[in-house]
């Protein structure tokens, strides 16, 4: 009796090799799924970061009649920072996993860099093809991309982290929107103008977004993380201002006196920027939003405790 039973008992095990019997097919499916994620996120990175720049022709300070994938020239350093940081953070939040987010971001940035470098004009007095200036722009692009990807992957794990990650890049929301709008305007209307009204709307929009995110972070009880938002609300706009000023200082022959023509003016600029009232509106909005969020969160928790206490007493009496 045992022998037939032994034979029968082997049959349930037969389908097991069939389910996993073709590991190659499963590996191919997994690989294609990963590749689809990487290519999709890479495309999204470029669309969010620099697609409007590719559409624009003859942007101020760019080589004439050239469509460049990236603004890899002095006047575009700030645009590099804003586009790469915002796009990388969003890609990290959506992609969630480092195994597909980093390859996607690095693939998109690397391919765009190569296409841009090959199209840059060169010459002994050209500031566009200068190796040192291209290297500096490359460093800005690489740092912004890696920081944004890391911030996005970190933020994708928990809901409150997503709020913190978005609040960090919210400091650049106005610059991102203005830059994209100007490039689209240049592409379709052949002009670059946004006016004082547009700048004012951009500023208030940035303040509103960063205030709302700070409130949300305070409500969920993660107010200490607003220190990161406060720091980014100071550091990122100041860095953007320095990059904009730096682009005006760079010209042919600058390599002969880097300290006198670049470093000293930039060091003189920093104290002036930090003394400007506009520099401190964003961090003040973060602090105010965090305070409101803490009050709202405390009120909600107190209300919930009273409800729980009331329901408990009602249950005991019944």
C-alpha positions, 0 to 999 in steps of 0.5 A: 500500500505504501508504494502506490501512496508514494507514487501518488504523493509525488503528483502534487509536487509536479506542478511546482516545477511548472510554475517556476519551471521557466525562470528565464521567462520570469526574469525577462518579465522582471527585466522588462518591467524594470526597463519600462520604469527606468525609461518612463522615469527618464523621459519624465525627468527630462519633460519636467526639467528641461523640455521647455528649454529644448522648445525655446530658441535664442533664449537670452544668453544661449548660443544663437540658432541652437536647440540645446537639450540643457542650458549648459552655459553660464547664463543657464546655471540657475536653470540647471539647478532648478530644473534638475532638482525639481524634476529629480525630486518628483521622479524619486517620489513617483519611482519610489525605489532607488533601483529604478530611480537612480538609473532613470535620473542618471540616464536622462541627465547623462544623455541630455548632457552628451547631446548638449556638449556635442552641440555647444559652439567652441572657439578661443573666445567662446564662453559656451564651449569653455571646458572649465565653464562646462565643467562647472555647469556639469557639477551643478547638474550632477549635484542637483540631480543626485540631491533631488533623486535622494530626496525623492526616494527618501520621501516616497517611503512615508506620507509625511516624508513626501510633504517634507520633500515637496516643501524643500523644492517648494522654495524653487517653485516660483523660479521653476514656473517662471523659467518654464513660462519664459521658455515657452513664451520664447518658443511660441511668441519669440519674446521673453517677458513676464513683467512685474505682475508675473513676478509678484504672482510667482512670489505669492504662489511660492509663499502660499505653497510652502506655507500650506506644506508647512501647515500640513507637516505641523499637523501630522506632528513632524514640525522638527523636520521643518528645519530642513525646509527652513534651511532650503528656503534660505540656501536654495534662493541664495544659491540661485541668486549667486548663480545668476550674478555669476553668469554676469561676471563670466566672460572671455579671459575670465580664467586669468583672474578668477579670484578678482573677477568672480570670487571676490564679487560673489563674496561681496554679494552674499552679505547683501543678499542675506540682508535683503528682506525678500530672502527671509519671507520664505523661511518666515512663511515656513515658521508661520505655517509650522506654528499654525500646523502645530496648533491645528494638530494639537486641537485635533488631538485634544478633540479626539481625546475628548471624543474617546473619553466621552464614548468610554464613559457612555459605554460604561454607563450602558 
